[in-house]
């Protein structure tokens, strides 16, 4: 597994802008009581990892309605509005930094018997594999240019934000992993040669989508910050997983 992460670290888009400061995981914002009407709807079946351990995955990405329940309870500072002519229940919550995501996790876990978290990069790739196209052989051998191969050799998903359920479904019932929302993972990207960094001091994290990228933990809009080379992720959102229900 370390080799997989190392390979992705090498192939990450060069020039990603990161800030080497501590993340605000567990920020000093008092969580309110979760609205249990907005606890995550999980996929019909768990994803069985290669070691046969079950991973329970949220069926859809967190919606705007679910996100705003956290805001209304005082757990999340950011308030989101759906696009015109769309409801908060049908649209995924986007424009989320890793700091925002951490607030949501603190809130949802504060009074729940289940501990939710973000997936690791390996978990995300494994559960998304059934709906993502197979990776073609790269036409560039330089690891720092493998992003270019992806854009030249793979069809790109439309980047317009669409309602939940608009994209593919895995055999386990996980929806939209191949959509226009890149999902935060819990895996730190510290850059080559930086050594091991604890999550509370990580400058950037991997996000999963039609390609793997690394984003500064403060970025909400990838088009305005984050990766300086290559096409950036379209939208940043989140999906919860848990090891036991």
Secondary structure, DSSP 8 states (H G I E B T S, - for coil): -HHHHHHHHHHS-TT-----S---TT-S-------GGGS--B-SS-EE-TTS-EEEEBSS--BHHHHHHHHHTTS-S------TT--TTTSB--S--HHHHHHHHHHHHHT-SS--B---HHHHHHHHTTTS------S--SGGGHHHHHHHHS-----S---TTSS-B-TT--B-TTSSEEEEEEEE---TT-----GGG-SEEEEESSS-EEEETT-S-GGGSS-SSS---SEEE---EES--
